[in-house]
């Protein structure tokens, strides 16, 4: 029997769809899953009548692959990935290549690349985005590791990836854990975008008294605009129009208001703080999930701290896409991307990733969860100026700030007066107002620090470090 081109470990939601994608693109495959019954079920079900075979154990799996072997691991990040590497390593030979497509912490990937490349195996840490549908039809993929290892799988990945007008949604990201780092930041941006859309929905519901159908109409309007046309806006409209089959009411209103997180949002914020990147919009979205998880405390607090009175404020109409809310959503969306790109820029310098910003925007234009028409603008902005310090300084984005800042300001003010939390909108407003202030009050912070701790301060009229004996 001829040997297979490609091997997959981990028949979860993603693995199952990715191997079907590879096979459809001409790569005969072998699959292995820790729990063999899943392999059997897959081969009898979606994997039947295809160039896909199964393996009962790791040795059998490795033996069924042509050399050099190309093996994709799609298992839970963390110890499960290390366990698979440990099981498979004794059977690998020089030149074989392992790809980790899970959501691994980038520092784990750095360690694994170093360990495995030193044994003459190739190792790629690859972020994959697009959910189950993207995995099957064409995801966005962010592979990092050595260039030689990437070259060995380029033909496979470019065929499997989503395709946009200027090419496949995959590119060599850079060395070490850079692929997983970029995927982590992608997820951080995703957290931001999801919370921003949720805040828009909440304002329309609680301040404007709109039902899900009317709010869905606004999302439809937004999805037809250049600024907001995106996968997440598209699926939000679908979610809002979906009815509970049991009684025909709006399904989203029956869903518990607690959002989970699996780590990548947290890692984005931690990395941003470590690198000195200012990411308040992304942080606000992470914190909103944390706050949402405190359901029973929030219920108690509402009874103690009092319920708020909501006014019916003029926040536009469906025919103008609720213009001020659209301004708030657009600027917060731009801020999420700007903050994510800022983390990438700093990481590129700090970790010597040598990231190519226009290419990252390009591979996010299709297949992935944060795909949007704005990414074309982001790609163009970084093509025009590869050293752009912040997206907001690009002329097109600066013009968006000029046009939409009054709307965002009004929305935050109305929401604050009504007691409706809008953490991403508020953080974005502060972010833009801070970033566009040439003088901030940190002169006073510096004075305090010098007063209590003799930390010294710089002056605007003289060079050097100064100390004052403040408390005489
Ligand atoms: P699932 O949770 O559906 O599947 C997990 C897989 O990991 C199963 O095949 C499971 O085997 C295997 N596994 C586990 Br758990 N522990 C193992 C161990 N110690 N040794 C060997 N195999 C083990 O995951 P998924 O949603 O397909 O995600 C897979 C990876 O892709 C994750 O890292 C995830 O974060 C990432 N990711 C997911 C998405 C998404 O939309 N779901 C998107 C992008 C990336 P078993 O059947 O024997 O339990």
Boltz pocket constraint, residues with backbone or C-beta under 6 A from the ligand:
constraints:
  - pocket:
      binder: B
      contacts: [[A, 9], [A, 10], [A, 11], [A, 12], [A, 13], [A, 14], [A, 15], [A, 33], [A, 34], [A, 35], [A, 38], [A, 74], [A, 75], [A, 76], [A, 77], [A, 79], [A, 80], [A, 81], [A, 83], [A, 84], [A, 101], [A, 102], [A, 103], [A, 104], [A, 128], [A, 129], [A, 130], [A, 131], [A, 132]]
      max_distance: 6.0
